[in-house]
Amino acid sequence: KRVLKSCRGEDKGSTGAVVGMDVSGKGDTGTPVDCETAKTDEGGRPVKLSCLYTNADSLVNKLTELDARNGMSKRYHVIAVTEAQSKWQRNGAQISELQMSGYYTYHNIEEGKKRRGIVVYVRDDIEATPISSDVEFEECIWLSLKLKDGDKLTFGCIYRSPNSTKQNNKQLITTLKEIGKINRSRLLIVGDFNFPGIDWRTEQLAIPD
């Protein structure tokens, strides 16, 4: 069952995290986040941060479609993509092939690394700073995005393989705990966690692992 939570945040005090996740890895979501950028519209109103997340299963041949969805106005401030590389390709796409005009590109694609690949595009009018972590979880990207009045949003994109080991799963939990300490009130996490065994009504795992 596909479960996709909205990226629109709700104020929950000091733990008001906003989460958008695609459990199946077959969907995408694009919606404003309850955070104001440092930009204003023609009427002088603050602009909400607009994000798009999708699982591409090979991005290089879908960039044209992604660009068309984004439009000439470049409507999305942040675009996050998991499975940017094809699992069938012996040689993955070069990062030079995945650039988008008007966006800074953050990625975890490295030659010789067997990763599905994460790419995060941040529109060039948004100030972004990478967040480093000593935790060795296999696939994630963390950024700090500057918002209105100097406020900051911690943005993360995660890919957890369905073949993830128990050790890697533990590293994922550690990573989330560590990132949660940085900015608990402005936190947006998107990604493909590959947890088909979760019953979201009861918040229980249907499998013992």
C-alpha positions as CSV (number, residue, x, y, z in Angstrom):
1,K,0.0,0.0,0.0
2,R,1.3,3.4,-0.9
3,V,1.4,5.9,1.9
4,L,2.3,9.5,1.1
5,K,2.1,12.1,3.8
6,S,1.7,15.8,2.8
7,C,4.6,18.1,3.1
8,R,2.3,20.8,4.5
9,G,3.4,21.3,8.1
10,E,1.4,21.8,11.2
11,D,2.6,23.7,14.2
12,K,3.3,21.2,17.0
13,G,5.5,23.2,19.2
14,S,9.2,22.4,19.5
15,T,8.8,19.1,17.7
16,G,6.9,20.4,14.6
17,A,8.6,18.2,12.1
18,V,7.2,17.9,8.6
19,V,7.5,14.6,6.8
20,G,6.8,13.5,3.3
21,M,7.6,9.9,2.5
22,D,6.8,7.6,-0.4
23,V,6.8,4.1,1.1
24,S,6.4,2.3,-2.2
25,G,8.8,4.4,-4.2
26,K,6.2,4.8,-7.0
27,G,4.7,8.2,-6.3
28,D,5.6,11.9,-6.0
29,T,4.4,14.9,-4.1
30,G,4.6,18.6,-4.7
31,T,3.2,21.0,-2.3
32,P,3.9,24.2,-0.3
33,V,5.6,23.8,3.0
34,D,4.5,25.8,6.0
35,C,7.7,27.9,5.9
36,E,8.2,31.3,4.5
37,T,11.1,32.1,2.2
38,A,12.9,35.4,2.2
39,K,11.1,36.2,-1.1
40,T,7.8,38.1,-1.6
41,D,5.3,37.9,-4.4
42,E,4.0,40.9,-6.4
43,G,1.7,41.8,-3.6
44,G,4.5,41.9,-1.0
45,R,3.3,38.7,0.6
46,P,5.9,36.1,1.8
47,V,6.3,33.2,-0.5
48,K,5.8,29.7,0.9
49,L,8.6,27.2,0.3
50,S,7.4,24.8,-2.4
51,C,9.0,21.3,-2.7
52,L,8.7,18.4,-5.0
53,Y,9.8,14.9,-4.2
54,T,9.8,11.9,-6.5
55,N,11.4,8.5,-7.0
56,A,12.8,8.5,-10.6
57,D,14.2,5.0,-11.1
58,S,16.7,6.6,-13.5
59,L,16.6,10.3,-13.7
60,V,18.7,11.1,-16.8
61,N,15.9,10.1,-19.3
62,K,13.2,11.9,-17.3
63,L,14.8,15.3,-16.9
64,T,12.7,16.7,-19.7
65,E,9.5,15.6,-18.1
66,L,10.7,17.0,-14.7
67,D,11.6,20.3,-16.3
68,A,8.2,20.5,-18.0
69,R,6.4,19.8,-14.7
70,N,8.4,22.5,-13.0
71,G,7.5,25.0,-15.7
72,M,9.2,28.2,-17.1
73,S,8.6,29.9,-13.7
74,K,10.6,27.2,-11.9
75,R,7.7,26.8,-9.4
76,Y,9.5,24.5,-7.0
77,H,12.2,25.9,-4.7
78,V,13.5,22.4,-3.9
79,I,13.3,19.2,-6.0
80,A,14.4,16.0,-4.4
81,V,14.9,12.8,-6.3
82,T,15.7,9.3,-5.1
83,E,16.8,6.3,-7.3
84,A,18.4,8.8,-9.7
85,Q,20.5,6.0,-11.1
86,S,19.1,3.0,-12.9
87,K,19.7,-0.3,-11.2
88,W,20.2,-1.9,-14.7
89,Q,22.9,0.4,-15.8
90,R,26.5,-0.9,-15.5
91,N,27.8,2.6,-15.7
92,G,25.7,5.3,-14.0
93,A,24.8,8.7,-15.3
94,Q,27.4,11.5,-14.9
95,I,26.3,14.3,-12.6
96,S,27.0,16.7,-15.5
97,E,24.0,15.0,-17.3
98,L,21.7,15.8,-14.4
99,Q,22.1,19.5,-14.0
100,M,19.0,21.8,-14.2
101,S,19.2,25.4,-15.3
102,G,18.5,27.8,-12.4
103,Y,19.3,25.3,-9.7
104,Y,22.2,24.3,-7.5
105,T,22.7,20.5,-7.5
106,Y,23.5,18.4,-4.4
107,H,24.0,14.7,-4.8
108,N,25.7,11.6,-3.4
109,I,26.6,10.1,-6.8
110,E,30.2,8.9,-6.8
111,E,32.1,6.8,-9.3
112,G,32.7,3.3,-8.1
113,K,29.9,3.5,-5.4
114,K,27.0,1.1,-5.8
115,R,24.2,3.6,-5.0
116,R,20.8,4.2,-6.5
117,G,21.7,7.9,-6.0
118,I,20.0,11.0,-4.5
119,V,19.9,14.3,-6.3
120,V,18.5,17.5,-4.6
121,Y,18.0,20.6,-6.7
122,V,17.7,24.0,-4.8
123,R,16.6,27.0,-6.8
124,D,19.4,29.5,-7.1
125,D,17.6,32.2,-5.2
126,I,17.5,30.1,-2.0
127,E,20.6,29.9,0.1
128,A,21.5,26.3,1.0
129,T,24.3,24.9,3.1
130,P,25.2,21.2,3.2
131,I,25.0,19.5,6.7
132,S,27.7,16.9,7.3
133,S,27.2,13.9,9.5
134,D,29.6,11.3,10.9
135,V,27.0,8.6,10.8
136,E,27.6,6.2,7.9
137,F,24.1,5.6,6.7
138,E,24.3,4.7,3.0
139,E,22.1,7.2,1.2
140,C,21.0,10.6,2.5
141,I,21.5,14.3,1.8
142,W,21.0,17.0,4.5
143,L,20.8,20.7,3.8
144,S,20.1,23.9,5.8
145,L,17.9,26.3,3.9
146,K,17.7,30.0,4.8
147,L,14.2,31.3,5.3
148,K,12.6,34.6,6.1
149,D,14.2,36.7,8.8
150,G,17.2,34.5,9.1
151,D,15.1,31.4,10.1
152,K,16.4,28.0,8.8
153,L,14.9,24.8,7.6
154,T,16.7,21.5,7.9
155,F,15.9,19.5,4.7
156,G,16.7,15.9,4.3
157,C,16.3,13.3,1.5
158,I,16.7,9.7,2.3
159,Y,16.8,6.4,0.3
160,R,16.7,3.1,2.2
161,S,17.2,0.1,0.0
162,P,14.7,-2.8,0.4
163,N,17.9,-4.9,0.9
164,S,19.2,-2.7,3.6
165,T,21.1,-4.5,6.4
166,K,20.2,-4.4,10.1
167,Q,23.3,-2.3,10.7
168,N,22.3,0.2,8.0
169,N,18.8,0.4,9.5
170,K,20.4,1.2,12.9
171,Q,22.5,3.9,11.2
172,L,19.3,5.4,9.7
173,I,17.8,5.7,13.1
174,T,21.0,7.2,14.5
175,T,21.1,9.7,11.6
176,L,17.5,10.8,12.2
177,K,18.2,11.3,15.9
178,E,21.3,13.3,15.3
179,I,19.6,15.6,12.7
180,G,16.6,16.0,15.0
181,K,18.9,17.7,17.5
182,I,20.0,20.4,15.0
183,N,16.6,22.0,14.3
184,R,13.5,20.4,15.8
185,S,11.0,23.1,14.8
186,R,11.9,23.4,11.1
187,L,12.6,19.9,9.8
188,L,11.5,18.5,6.5
189,I,12.3,14.9,5.6
190,V,11.4,13.3,2.2
191,G,12.4,10.0,0.7
192,D,11.8,6.4,-0.1
193,F,12.1,4.3,3.0
194,N,10.8,1.0,1.5
195,F,8.8,0.0,4.6
196,P,5.8,-2.0,3.0
197,G,5.3,-3.9,6.3
198,I,4.2,-0.8,8.2
199,D,0.5,-0.5,9.2
200,W,0.1,3.3,9.3
201,R,-3.3,3.0,11.1
202,T,-1.7,1.3,14.1
203,E,1.8,2.5,13.5
204,Q,3.0,-1.1,13.9
205,L,5.3,-3.3,11.8
206,A,3.6,-6.3,10.3
207,I,7.0,-8.1,10.1
208,P,9.3,-8.8,13.1
209,D,12.4,-7.3,11.3
